[in-house]
């Protein structure tokens, strides 16, 4: 009994880490196509307008180049791009939407959600202790944007897999390389203070930050995948299955009668 269960776990994990999932092959296999929804369209429009407005107000009031050195602002820009594409596809679902666009959206949504989860987690557990004053924009950047990403993805049946953590880790790795370039060029050796100060034990800190990023990315992505599985299970009600079965039978009958 125990051996069978272990084999089942191994097979499930092997399925989660298939390379084909990096290209969102599930979108082809499961025929996941967003349906037009006025509710989703309206909410996504509000989300995008709010996010872009807050970014403009924040940068206009505090035009500092150093904001571009921080992961928080990289994540904000990436998330706003995701919101824009999400809203655009919500509009386009009145007509046919190419699956390449759907796949791109799902990859961006997974990445932005993981990024915002990490930003919120790191800020409220570590960085908050060093913040002299908590402002609205601090809450916006490190909490509200995360909540908005959750609201945005709640309208989609994203086929999230464990291997998808690679998307977010690739983004984080590029950012880590960027901080090293800032150090090597003597622009900013310590973006986040002593923790990222490469002037002392630079190699050890670079490796530690990379390993920590890998671990936290895998954890947040795993939580996201579990959440989507639970959501799909809760939405997969018996009456829905019966309706789908009835619809399938009707389609078969129409094909046999030559109506298609």
C-alpha positions as a Markdown table, in Angstrom:
| # | Residue | x | y | z |
|---|---|---|---|---|
| 1 | Unk | 0.0 | 0.0 | 0.0 |
| 2 | Unk | 2.8 | 2.4 | 1.0 |
| 3 | Unk | 4.8 | 1.5 | -2.1 |
| 4 | Unk | 1.8 | 2.2 | -4.4 |
| 5 | Unk | 1.3 | 5.5 | -2.7 |
| 6 | Unk | 4.9 | 6.5 | -3.2 |
| 7 | Unk | 4.8 | 5.6 | -6.8 |
| 8 | Unk | 1.7 | 7.7 | -7.2 |
| 9 | Unk | 3.5 | 10.7 | -5.6 |
| 10 | Unk | 6.5 | 10.2 | -7.9 |
| 11 | Unk | 4.4 | 10.0 | -11.0 |
| 12 | Unk | 2.5 | 13.2 | -9.9 |
| 13 | Unk | 5.8 | 15.1 | -9.3 |
| 14 | Unk | 7.2 | 13.9 | -12.6 |
| 15 | Unk | 4.1 | 15.2 | -14.3 |
| 16 | Unk | 4.5 | 18.6 | -12.6 |
| 17 | Unk | 8.1 | 19.0 | -13.8 |
| 18 | Unk | 7.7 | 18.1 | -17.4 |
| 19 | Unk | 9.4 | 20.6 | -19.7 |
| 20 | Unk | 6.4 | 20.8 | -22.0 |
| 21 | Unk | 4.5 | 22.7 | -19.2 |
| 22 | Unk | 7.0 | 25.6 | -19.6 |
| 23 | Unk | 5.3 | 26.3 | -22.9 |
| 24 | Unk | 1.8 | 26.1 | -21.4 |
| 25 | Unk | 0.9 | 23.0 | -23.4 |
| 26 | Unk | -2.1 | 22.5 | -21.0 |
| 27 | Unk | -3.7 | 25.4 | -22.8 |
| 28 | Unk | -3.7 | 23.3 | -26.0 |
| 29 | Unk | -4.7 | 20.1 | -24.3 |
| 30 | Unk | -7.4 | 21.4 | -22.0 |
| 31 | Unk | -8.8 | 23.9 | -24.4 |
| 32 | Unk | -8.8 | 26.6 | -21.8 |
| 33 | Unk | -10.2 | 29.7 | -23.5 |
| 34 | Unk | -11.4 | 32.7 | -21.5 |
| 35 | Unk | -15.0 | 33.7 | -21.9 |
| 36 | Unk | -16.1 | 37.3 | -22.3 |
| 37 | Unk | -17.3 | 38.8 | -19.0 |
| 38 | Unk | -18.4 | 42.3 | -18.4 |
| 39 | Unk | -17.6 | 41.9 | -14.7 |
| 40 | Unk | -14.0 | 40.8 | -15.4 |
| 41 | Unk | -13.6 | 43.5 | -18.0 |
| 42 | Unk | -14.8 | 46.2 | -15.6 |
| 43 | Unk | -12.8 | 45.0 | -12.6 |
| 44 | Unk | -9.6 | 44.6 | -14.7 |
| 45 | Unk | -10.1 | 48.1 | -16.1 |
| 46 | Unk | -10.3 | 49.5 | -12.6 |
| 47 | Unk | -7.3 | 47.5 | -11.5 |
| 48 | Unk | -5.1 | 48.8 | -14.4 |
| 49 | Unk | -6.2 | 52.4 | -14.1 |
| 50 | Unk | -5.6 | 52.4 | -10.3 |
| 51 | Unk | -2.1 | 50.8 | -10.7 |
| 52 | Unk | -0.9 | 53.1 | -13.4 |
| 53 | Unk | -2.3 | 56.2 | -11.7 |
| 54 | Unk | -0.6 | 55.3 | -8.4 |
| 55 | Unk | 2.7 | 54.7 | -10.2 |
| 56 | Unk | 2.6 | 58.1 | -12.0 |
| 57 | Unk | 1.7 | 59.9 | -8.8 |
| 58 | Unk | 4.4 | 58.2 | -6.8 |
| 59 | Unk | 7.1 | 58.8 | -9.4 |
| 60 | Unk | 6.0 | 62.4 | -10.0 |
| 61 | Unk | 6.2 | 63.1 | -6.3 |
| 62 | Unk | 9.4 | 61.3 | -5.7 |
| 63 | Unk | 11.5 | 61.3 | -9.0 |
| 64 | Unk | 14.4 | 59.3 | -7.8 |
| 65 | Unk | 16.5 | 57.2 | -10.1 |
| 66 | Unk | 17.3 | 54.9 | -7.1 |
| 67 | Unk | 13.7 | 53.6 | -7.2 |
| 68 | Unk | 14.6 | 51.8 | -10.3 |
| 69 | Unk | 17.3 | 49.8 | -8.4 |
| 70 | Unk | 14.7 | 48.1 | -6.2 |
| 71 | Unk | 12.9 | 44.8 | -6.8 |
| 72 | Unk | 9.7 | 46.4 | -5.6 |
| 73 | Unk | 9.6 | 48.8 | -8.5 |
| 74 | Unk | 10.7 | 46.2 | -11.1 |
| 75 | Unk | 7.8 | 44.0 | -9.8 |
| 76 | Unk | 5.4 | 47.0 | -10.1 |
| 77 | Unk | 6.3 | 47.7 | -13.7 |
| 78 | Unk | 6.0 | 44.0 | -14.6 |
| 79 | Unk | 2.6 | 43.7 | -12.8 |
| 80 | Unk | 1.2 | 46.8 | -14.6 |
| 81 | Unk | 2.2 | 45.3 | -17.9 |
| 82 | Unk | 0.4 | 42.1 | -16.8 |
| 83 | Unk | -2.7 | 44.1 | -15.9 |
| 84 | Unk | -2.7 | 45.8 | -19.3 |
| 85 | Unk | -2.5 | 42.5 | -21.2 |
| 86 | Unk | -5.1 | 41.0 | -18.9 |
| 87 | Unk | -7.6 | 43.8 | -19.6 |
| 88 | Unk | -6.8 | 43.8 | -23.3 |
| 89 | Unk | -7.6 | 40.0 | -23.6 |
| 90 | Unk | -10.8 | 40.5 | -21.6 |
| 91 | Unk | -11.8 | 43.0 | -24.3 |
| 92 | Unk | -10.6 | 40.7 | -27.1 |
| 93 | Unk | -12.5 | 37.6 | -25.9 |
| 94 | Unk | -15.6 | 39.0 | -27.6 |
| 95 | Unk | -13.8 | 37.6 | -30.7 |
| 96 | Unk | -11.3 | 34.7 | -31.1 |
| 97 | Unk | -8.1 | 35.2 | -29.1 |
| 98 | Unk | -5.0 | 33.4 | -30.2 |
| 99 | Unk | -3.7 | 30.8 | -27.8 |
| 100 | Unk | -0.3 | 32.3 | -27.9 |
| 101 | Unk | -1.7 | 35.4 | -26.2 |
| 102 | Unk | -3.5 | 33.3 | -23.6 |
| 103 | Unk | -0.3 | 31.4 | -22.8 |
| 104 | Unk | 1.7 | 34.7 | -22.6 |
| 105 | Unk | -0.9 | 36.1 | -20.2 |
| 106 | Unk | -0.9 | 33.0 | -18.0 |
| 107 | Unk | 2.9 | 33.1 | -17.8 |
| 108 | Unk | 2.9 | 36.8 | -16.8 |
| 109 | Unk | 0.1 | 36.3 | -14.3 |
| 110 | Unk | 2.0 | 33.4 | -12.6 |
| 111 | Unk | 5.2 | 35.5 | -12.5 |
| 112 | Unk | 3.6 | 38.7 | -11.3 |
| 113 | Unk | 1.6 | 36.9 | -8.6 |
| 114 | Unk | 4.7 | 35.2 | -7.3 |
| 115 | Unk | 6.8 | 38.4 | -7.5 |
| 116 | Unk | 4.2 | 40.4 | -5.5 |
| 117 | Unk | 3.9 | 37.6 | -2.9 |
| 118 | Unk | 7.6 | 37.7 | -2.4 |
| 119 | Unk | 7.7 | 41.5 | -2.2 |
| 120 | Unk | 4.9 | 41.5 | 0.4 |
| 121 | Unk | 6.5 | 38.7 | 2.4 |
| 122 | Unk | 10.0 | 40.2 | 2.5 |
| 123 | Unk | 8.8 | 43.7 | 3.2 |
| 124 | Unk | 6.4 | 42.8 | 6.1 |
| 125 | Unk | 8.8 | 40.3 | 7.7 |
| 126 | Unk | 12.2 | 41.9 | 7.2 |
| 127 | Unk | 12.3 | 45.4 | 5.7 |
| 128 | Unk | 9.4 | 46.9 | 7.8 |
| 129 | Unk | 11.7 | 46.9 | 10.9 |
| 130 | Unk | 14.0 | 49.4 | 9.2 |
| 131 | Unk | 11.2 | 51.7 | 7.8 |
| 132 | Unk | 11.1 | 55.0 | 9.8 |
| 133 | Unk | 7.5 | 55.8 | 8.6 |
| 134 | Unk | 4.8 | 53.7 | 7.0 |
| 135 | Unk | 3.2 | 55.6 | 4.1 |
| 136 | Unk | 0.3 | 54.9 | 1.8 |
| 137 | Unk | 2.6 | 54.2 | -1.1 |
| 138 | Unk | 4.5 | 51.7 | 1.0 |
| 139 | Unk | 1.3 | 49.8 | 1.7 |
| 140 | Unk | 0.3 | 50.1 | -2.0 |
| 141 | Unk | 3.6 | 48.7 | -3.3 |
| 142 | Unk | 4.0 | 46.0 | -0.8 |
| 143 | Unk | 0.4 | 44.8 | -0.2 |
| 144 | Unk | -2.3 | 46.3 | -2.3 |
| 145 | Unk | -0.6 | 45.3 | -5.6 |
| 146 | Unk | -0.4 | 41.8 | -4.3 |
| 147 | Unk | -4.1 | 41.8 | -3.5 |
| 148 | Unk | -4.8 | 43.2 | -7.0 |
| 149 | Unk | -2.8 | 40.4 | -8.7 |
| 150 | Unk | -5.0 | 37.9 | -6.8 |
| 151 | Unk | -8.1 | 39.6 | -7.9 |
| 152 | Unk | -6.8 | 39.6 | -11.5 |
| 153 | Unk | -6.0 | 35.9 | -11.7 |
| 154 | Unk | -9.3 | 34.9 | -10.0 |
| 155 | Unk | -11.1 | 35.2 | -13.3 |
| 156 | Unk | -8.8 | 32.7 | -15.1 |
| 157 | Unk | -8.4 | 28.9 | -15.0 |
| 158 | Unk | -4.6 | 29.0 | -15.1 |
| 159 | Unk | -3.0 | 25.6 | -15.5 |
| 160 | Unk | -0.3 | 26.3 | -12.9 |
| 161 | Unk | 2.4 | 23.7 | -12.5 |
| 162 | Unk | 5.3 | 23.4 | -10.0 |
| 163 | Unk | 7.8 | 23.8 | -12.8 |
| 164 | Unk | 6.4 | 27.3 | -13.5 |
| 165 | Unk | 8.5 | 28.6 | -10.6 |
| 166 | Unk | 11.3 | 28.9 | -13.2 |
| 167 | Unk | 9.5 | 32.0 | -14.7 |
| 168 | Unk | 9.7 | 34.0 | -11.5 |
| 169 | Unk | 13.2 | 32.7 | -10.6 |
| 170 | Unk | 14.5 | 33.8 | -14.0 |
| 171 | Unk | 13.1 | 37.3 | -13.4 |
| 172 | Unk | 14.7 | 37.3 | -9.9 |
| 173 | Unk | 18.0 | 36.1 | -11.2 |
| 174 | Unk | 18.1 | 38.9 | -13.8 |
| 175 | Unk | 17.4 | 41.3 | -11.0 |
| 176 | Unk | 20.3 | 39.9 | -8.9 |
| 177 | Unk | 22.6 | 40.2 | -11.8 |
| 178 | Unk | 21.5 | 43.8 | -12.1 |
| 179 | Unk | 22.4 | 44.5 | -8.5 |
| 180 | Unk | 25.8 | 43.0 | -9.1 |
| 181 | Unk | 26.3 | 45.3 | -12.1 |
| 182 | Unk | 25.4 | 48.2 | -9.9 |
| 183 | Unk | 28.1 | 47.0 | -7.5 |
| 184 | Unk | 30.8 | 46.4 | -10.1 |
| 185 | Unk | 30.2 | 49.8 | -11.7 |
| 186 | Unk | 30.3 | 51.5 | -8.2 |
| 187 | Unk | 26.8 | 52.9 | -8.8 |
| 188 | Unk | 25.1 | 51.3 | -5.8 |
| 189 | Unk | 26.9 | 48.5 | -3.8 |
| 190 | Unk | 24.1 | 47.9 | -1.3 |
| 191 | Unk | 20.6 | 48.4 | -2.7 |
| 192 | Unk | 19.0 | 46.9 | 0.3 |
| 193 | Unk | 21.5 | 47.8 | 3.0 |
| 194 | Unk | 23.9 | 45.3 | 4.7 |
| 195 | Unk | 22.0 | 42.2 | 3.4 |
| 196 | Unk | 22.9 | 43.1 | -0.2 |
| 197 | Unk | 26.2 | 44.9 | 0.4 |
| 198 | Unk | 28.6 | 43.1 | -1.8 |
| 199 | Unk | 31.6 | 45.0 | -0.5 |
| 200 | Unk | 32.1 | 42.4 | 2.3 |
| 201 | Unk | 31.8 | 38.7 | 1.5 |
| 202 | Unk | 30.4 | 39.6 | -1.9 |
| 203 | Unk | 30.5 | 36.0 | -3.3 |
| 204 | Unk | 28.8 | 34.5 | -0.2 |
| 205 | Unk | 26.1 | 37.1 | -0.3 |
| 206 | Unk | 25.4 | 36.7 | -4.0 |
| 207 | Unk | 25.1 | 33.0 | -3.6 |
| 208 | Unk | 23.0 | 33.3 | -0.5 |
| 209 | Unk | 20.6 | 35.8 | -2.1 |
| 210 | Unk | 20.3 | 33.6 | -5.2 |
| 211 | Unk | 19.6 | 30.4 | -3.1 |
| 212 | Unk | 17.1 | 32.3 | -1.0 |
| 213 | Unk | 15.4 | 33.6 | -4.1 |
| 214 | Unk | 15.2 | 30.1 | -5.5 |
| 215 | Unk | 13.7 | 28.7 | -2.3 |
| 216 | Unk | 11.1 | 31.5 | -1.8 |
| 217 | Unk | 10.1 | 31.4 | -5.5 |
| 218 | Unk | 9.5 | 27.6 | -5.3 |
| 219 | Unk | 7.5 | 28.0 | -2.1 |
| 220 | Unk | 5.2 | 30.8 | -3.4 |
| 221 | Unk | 4.7 | 29.1 | -6.7 |
| 222 | Unk | 3.7 | 25.8 | -4.9 |
| 223 | Unk | 1.2 | 27.7 | -2.8 |
| 224 | Unk | -0.2 | 29.3 | -5.9 |
| 225 | Unk | -0.5 | 25.9 | -7.7 |
| 226 | Unk | -2.3 | 24.4 | -4.7 |
| 227 | Unk | -4.7 | 27.3 | -4.5 |
| 228 | Unk | -5.6 | 26.9 | -8.2 |
| 229 | Unk | -6.1 | 23.1 | -7.7 |
| 230 | Unk | -8.4 | 23.8 | -4.8 |
| 231 | Unk | -10.3 | 26.5 | -6.7 |
| 232 | Unk | -10.8 | 24.1 | -9.7 |
| 233 | Unk | -12.0 | 21.3 | -7.4 |
| 234 | Unk | -14.5 | 23.7 | -5.6 |
| 235 | Unk | -15.8 | 24.9 | -9.0 |
| 236 | Unk | -16.1 | 21.5 | -10.5 |
| 237 | Unk | -19.6 | 20.8 | -9.1 |
| 238 | Unk | -21.6 | 17.7 | -10.0 |
| 239 | Unk | -24.3 | 19.7 | -11.7 |
| 240 | Unk | -21.7 | 21.4 | -13.9 |
| 241 | Unk | -20.4 | 18.0 | -15.0 |
| 242 | Unk | -24.0 | 16.9 | -15.8 |
| 243 | Unk | -24.5 | 20.1 | -17.9 |
| 244 | Unk | -21.2 | 19.5 | -19.8 |
| 245 | Unk | -22.2 | 15.9 | -20.4 |
| 246 | Unk | -25.6 | 16.9 | -21.8 |
| 247 | Unk | -24.0 | 19.6 | -24.0 |
| 248 | Unk | -21.5 | 17.0 | -25.3 |
| 249 | Unk | -24.3 | 14.6 | -26.1 |
| 250 | Unk | -26.2 | 17.3 | -27.9 |
| 251 | Unk | -23.1 | 18.2 | -29.9 |
| 252 | Unk | -22.6 | 14.5 | -30.9 |
| 253 | Unk | -26.3 | 14.3 | -32.0 |
| 254 | Unk | -26.0 | 17.4 | -34.1 |
| 255 | Unk | -22.8 | 16.1 | -35.8 |
| 256 | Unk | -24.5 | 12.8 | -36.6 |
| 257 | Unk | -27.5 | 14.6 | -38.0 |
| 258 | Unk | -25.2 | 16.7 | -40.2 |
| 259 | Unk | -25.9 | 20.0 | -38.6 |
| 260 | Unk | -22.3 | 20.9 | -38.3 |
